[in-house]
Amino acid sequence: MTGIAAMLENRGIGYKGQIPWRNSDDFKWFKEFTLGKTILVGSKTYQTLPILPNRKILVLSNQLKDCWYNVLNDTSMATVCRDEVYQLNKTREIIVAGGAQIYSLFLPEITEFYVTHIEGSYEVDTFMPPFEHLFGKNEVVREFSGGKVVKYYNNNYV
């Protein structure tokens, strides 16, 4: 699995269910990186997403009595349970894209984690869980006004 996230220096990733910063370069990077791919998000994150054309979205939910998924042939969104994510990951690349609880669940499975480090100070109430201990090697892969993207490599997969 691959991961993508953006966070502030204080590890903040959200405020009242929204991204607290507006950085067009960060949004362009997310679009470029995820276009044509399958994205995994939690149900709270899914509710705040704009329409994301040309991407398949898996919504992880623990609220379903009968977990199910559509194999994503003819739809852009499917609801899945955690075990089904692992099965789907065998047939396609899945990009873990938040929120905090989803990152916590899947960080050990992420082989490459692209984290945008956003400059500035913003009010936040949601934070990125610690991940650095899982990822030994890293490199800056993109820099832009107000931030940079760092690619982290999971120690277990290097």
Helices and strands as residue ranges (DSSP letters): E 2-8, E 12-14, H 24-34, E 38-42, H 43-48, E 56-60, E 77-80, H 82-89, E 94-96, H 100-106, G 107-109, E 112-118, E 126-127, G 132-134, E 135-144, E 147-154
